Amino acid sequence: MYTCSPSLSRCSWSCLSPRTRRPNVVIILADDLGWADLGCFDSKFHSTPSVDRLAADGLRFTDAYASCPVCYPHYSNQGVQPGAAIREGDFKLIEFYDTGRRELYDLNTDISESKNLIDAKPDVAKRLAERLAGWRRDVGAQEMRPSPEYVPNPQAVDGTVKLPARTADVKGLQLRYEPLPHKNTLGFWTRVEDTASWEFTVTKPGNFVVEVLQGCGKGQGGSEVEFVVAGQVLKMLVEDTGGFQNFKPRDIGSITVDKAGRYTLTVRPQTKAKAAVMDLRQVVLKPKG
């Protein structure tokens, strides 16, 4: 008896006798695919029916280990910003090449990578950063260089300037970009000292209304925040929106940009009323008139 089954190649079939049949082994190479991004591993945010069928008919490998899990260049999930990661024991260091920002986590006690230990454990951070730099030297990795043609957050044809969370430059220990589709926000804003800023380019100067898309958990409102651009300061009292990912657009005032050029908008918390300041998905400068 012969068994005919579809091959996993694109357009061929194989008819093999039971004695000569061999298991199909499929290697899927994907960029920045996390284990929790597939339906067969209980993802609630992505639908992957084809891969799920393969997993149901085959064998899933649920544990993997690497002696030196270093990747360069690595486009991390922090807003597709180029960076690299290295792990030593329970400690994981992430380094972002655009800004030099580093994050350190103890995966034994903090598997969700919520508490940045970069200031609390400087010796560990220094050791891992030196190992990462040494690895780049050893393999002759080519360092990325700034593009002279880069135009940050350019003004649209209709005069609007959009500043999404994923392009923000964050400074501080906890604040970060959260890329999951239901978030897509600056989150973990648990420290008043942490700030976010955007560079943007104006080609049509004028007066602009500043609109923010903010969320805040129930009972967590009341924090005071400043938005600073071109020497002008707008103050905002964070509203309780019923959930940190329940975003509400708010006009917080107007600014004037006198001439074309490159500018920076910075968000600086002044007070933190409760557990976190807010989540911030986007800032938009809308031309008046």
N, C-alpha and C positions, 0 to 999 in steps of 0.2 A: 504494500500500500504506500502511496505517496501523498504527501501533504503539501498543498500549495498555499503560500502565505505571502502577503505583500512585503517586499523589502522596504527598508527605511530609506533607500535612495529615492531620488525624485521620480523616476519613471521606469523602474524595472521590477519584475517579479522573479522570485526564485522558487523552484520546485525541487525540494530535497527529500530524500528518503529519511525515515526516522533515524537511521544509523549515521547519516552524514550531517544532520541538522546541527547548527551551532547557534548559541545565543547571539542576538544582535547587540552590539555595544555602540551607543550613541554618545558622542561628546558634543555638547552645545557650548560654544564659546560666546559669552556675552559680556559686555562692558558694564561694570558697576551693578551687577545683578545680585541682590542680597538673598539669603536663604528664605526670608519671609516675604519675598515678592512673588511667590508662586502659589497657585491655588492648592496644589498637592501638599504644601506645607502650611496650609490654613491661612493664606493671605485673605484679608477682608477688603483689600483695596484694588486688587488686580484680578482680572479674569484671564486664565491661561488654560482653556479647555484642552488644547492639543497636547501640551506638556503633561497635563493632568491625566490624560488617557494613557500616555506612555508610562507614567509612573504607576498607574493602576494595574497595567498589564505586565509591569516589570518589577524592578527592585529599587527601592529608594535607599540612598546612603545618608544617614542622619548625623554622622560624626566625622569630622575631618581635622587633621592636624598638620601643621607645617613647622619645620624647625626654625625657619627665618622668614616670617610673613612680611616681606618688604615689597613695596610696589612703587615704581617710579617711571615716568610721571604718573601720578594717580589722580584722576578727576573725582574728587570726593563727592559725597552727597550734600556737602555744605554749599549749595548754590553752584555746582559745577565749577568750583574753584580749584585750580591745580595745586596739588599737595601730595604728601606721602605719609605713610604710617609705618611704625615699627613696634613690635611687641617683644617684651622681655618678661618672662614669667607672667604675673598677673597684670603688669603695667603695659599700657598702650599709649604711645605718643603720636599725635597727629601734627604735622607741620604744613602750613599753607605758604606757598611760594610767593604769591602776589603781595602779601602783607607781612610775612614773617611771623604771623600769629602761631602759637603752639597751644595744644591742649593735651593734658595728661589725665588718664583714667586708670583706676584700679578695678579691673574687670571681675575680681573675686567678690568685691563688696558692692560694685556699681555696674552691673551688666548692661544697664540702659545708657551708660555714659552720660549721667546727669550732673555729676559734680567734678568740675575741672580742678585738678590738684597742682596746676603748674606753679602756683606760688607756695603751696604747702610742702611740696617735695622738690625743691630746686635741684638737689643733687641727682635724683633719678632722672629728671627732665634733661639735665646737662649730659648725663651719661648716654641716654638714648639718642639725643640729638647728635652727639659726637659719633655714635655708631652709624647713624643714618648718613651723616656727611661722609664718613669713611667708606661706606658701601658705595656711595655715588662716585667717589674718587676711584675706587677699585675697579668698577665696571666701566669707567670713562663716560658716565652719563653726561649728556649735554644739557647744560642749564638753560632754562627758558629765559628769554630777554623781553623787556617791554616793547610792544609794537609802537613805532612812531606814528602810525596811522590810527591808533585807537582813539575813538570819540566816546566818552562816557555818557550814557543815558541821553542821547541826542533829542533835541526838540522835534516834535512831529510837525507835519505840514500844517495842521490846524492850530499850531502854537502851543499845544499841550506838552508838558514834560512829565513823564511817568517814572517814578522811582520805586521799583518793586523790591520786596524784601530780599530776593536772591542776589541783588547786586550791591547790597549794603556792605560797608566796611565796619565790622563790629569790633569794639575795643572793650576789654574787660574779661572777667573770669567765666561768667555763666551765659550771658547773652549769645545767641547763635541763630542761624537760619535753620528752620525745620522744613524739610522739603516734601513731606508726605502730602498727597493731594488734598486731604481734608484740612491740612494746616497751611503750608506754603506761606510761612510767616516768620517774623522775628519773634522768638519765644525764649523761655527760661530767663525772663527779665526780672530776676529776683534780687538784683543788687542796684542800688541807686547810682553806684559809681560806673556802671557799664553804659556805654553810649553806642550809637549807630550813626553813620554818616554816608552820604552819597555825593559823588561828583556828578555834575550834569553840565550839559552844553546848551547854551542859549544862542540862537541865531536871530530871533525876533524879540528884542527886549520890550519891556512894557510892565503893566501891572498884572498881578496874578492872584487868584484866590487859591489858598492852600487847602486841599482836601485830604484828610487822612482816613484810612480804612482800618479801624481799630476794633479789637475784641477784648472783653474782660469778663472773668468768671463772676458768677452770682455772689453778691456780697463782697466783691473784691475791688470795687470802684473807689475813686477818690484820690488817686495819686496825681501829683502835679508834674507836668512835663513841659519843657521848653523846646521849641523848634527855632533854630538859628540859621539864617541865611543872609548873606550880603550885609552883615552888620545889623540886621533886623531880627527882633525876637518876638515870637508868638507864643503865648502861654495857653495850655490846655489842661482841663481837669478831666481825667479819664472817667468815662461812663461805664457803668455796669451794663453789659449787653446780654447777660444771662448765660454766658459761656465764653471761654477764651477764643474758641474758633467760631463764635457767632459774631461775624464782623459787621460793623455799621459805618457807613460813610458819614463824615462830619466836616463841615467847613469851619476852620478855626481862625480865619482872618485873611488879610491880604498883605502882599509884599510888592516891592518895586525893584525891577532889574533894569538899570539905566542903560547898559550897553551889552553888546554881544560878547560872549566869552565863556570861559569855564568857571563854574561856581561849586560851592560845597554847601549842602544842607546837613545840619547836625541835630540829632535828637538827644536831649539831655534830661533825664529825670531829675526832679528837685526833691520830691518826697515819694515814699512808697507806703501806701495806706495799709495794705494787707500783705498777702503772701507774695504777690508779683505785681509789677507795675501795669503791664498790659501785654497783649500780642498785637503786632503791627504788621499788616500785610502789604501796605502800599501807601505812598504819599504821591499826590498828583498836584502839579501846578497848572491851574486852568486860567487862560488869558481872560481878563475882564473886558466886557464891552463887545 
